[in-house]
Amino acid sequence: MPSKLRSSSLLPRLLLLSLLLLLFYSLILLRRPITSNLVSSPPCDLFSGRWVFNPETPKPLYDETCPFHRNAWNCLRNKRENMDVINSWRWVPNGCGLSRIDPTRFLKRMRNKNVGFVGDSLNENFLVSFLCILRVADPSAVKWKKKKAWRGAYFPKFNVTVAYHRAVLLAKYQWQPKSSAEANQDGVKGTYRVDVDVPANEWINVTSFYDVLIFNSGHWWGYDKFPKESPLVFYRKGKPINPPLDILQGFEVVLQDMVSYIQREVPAKTLKLWRLQSPRHFYGGDWNQNGSCLLDKPLEENQLDLWFDPRNNGVNKEARRINQIIKNELQTSNIKLLDLTYLSEFRADAHPAIWLGKQDAVAIWGQDCMHWCLPGVPDTWVDILSELILTNLKTE
C-alpha cells in the first residue's frame, strides 16, 4: 500500500517538472535570433504611393551653399522658378509613412562603413543629394576622389565615405577611330568597342571597399548617344560577337555579364542594390528636338501611361523598356531592386529645364528634363534608400 501512494504522488510532480522544462526551452527558442542571408524588406512597399502637396512641409535639409553641388542641378542658385512649390510635395507610400532621413542617426548607424554608387549621371544626381543631406550631421566633411571615384565625400566624425564611380555602360568601352579615308566611304567615323565581360576600370577593383553598393545603367543605351556614325560594337573574350548585336541586345548581354561579376566578386556581406530608371519628361520632342518640361505641377496618375508606356512610342519610353530587361535579369540574383521609377514618373515639374546656370546652355544642349533639381526629388530617393539600408543593418 505505501508504494502505491508514493507512485501516485510522484506522477503529478513529474508532470509539473515536464511542463516547466517545456516552458524553459520554449522561451530559449523564442529569444534565439532568426538568421537569414536575404536582405530584409521594409515593413511596407515604399515604392507605391502618391504625392501629397503640403505647404507646411519642412524646408529641405540643405540649400545652394552645399559644397558638393553640381552647378547645373543647383536650382536654388540658378533661380529656378517654383522651388518652394517643388519641395512642398511629399511622397506618401500606400499603407504606411516615410520618415525624412535623420542624417546624424544614419551616420551613427553607418559608422566605419562606406556607401558606393556606380553608374551614370543619374546616380551622380542621387549622390549629390545624399552628400548634401549627410553634411548636415558633419559639416567637416571633405571631398573624396580616391580609388578612381568621380566624386564623393568623407565624413570624419563618423569615418564614413560615400562616393560615385562613373561607369555609364558598366562594362569597359573605348573609342576606335577610323582613318579619314575609311570614314568617308561609309560615313562611320569609328566604333566604340564594348567588352561585355569586362567591368569598367572605374569600379572593377573597388567593390570590396564598400558595405553598400547602388548600381545603375540605362540612360546611355540609346541611338542618341551612339548614332550610326559611331556605333557600339560588342566583344566577348576579346573577339567580336557574331552575329552583331543591336544596342538593346548589347545592353542585355552586358547586364548578364555584369550581374554575374557582381554575384561572383562582390563580398556576400555587401548590400547590393540596383536603382531602376529615372524617367525623363521631354514634351513636344526629345532633348535635341526642342523638348521641354516647363510644367508647374506633377502629372496625374492617369497621364503616366501616355507619357511612359513603350506601346505609345513616346520620347520618354526608355525607362520602362530598360526596366523590364533589368527586372528579368535580376530575378535570380541577390541584388535588390531600388524601384524609384514610379514615384519619379509623376514629377515632370521638378527638372532643371532652362535653369542650367550657364549662359547659352539651353541653346547648345537643350532643356534638361532628365536630371533633377537639387534640392528636389532625389531627396525622397535618399529617404527611401536610408530606410532600406538601416532595415538591412537590423538583420545583420
Secondary structure, 3 states (H helix, E strand, C coil): CHHHHHHHHHHHHHHHHHHHHHHHHHHHHHHCCCCCCCCCCCCCCCCCEEEEECCCCCCCCCCCCCCCCCHHHECCCCCCCCHHHHCCEEEEECCCCCCCCCHHHHHHHCCCCEEEEEECHHHHHHHHHHHHHHCCCCCCCEECCCCCCCEEEEECCCCEEEEEEECCCCEEEEEEECCHHHHHHHCCCEEEEEEEEEECCCCCCCHHHCCEEEECCCCCCCCCCCCCCCCEEEEECCEECCCCCCHHHHHHHHHHHHHHHHHHHCCCCCEEEEECCCCCCCECCCCCCCCECCCCCCCCHHHHHHHHCHHHCCCCCHHHHHHHHHHHHHCCCCCEEECCHHHHHCCCCCCCECCCCCCCHHHHHCCECCCCCECCHHHHHHHHHHHHHHHHHHCC
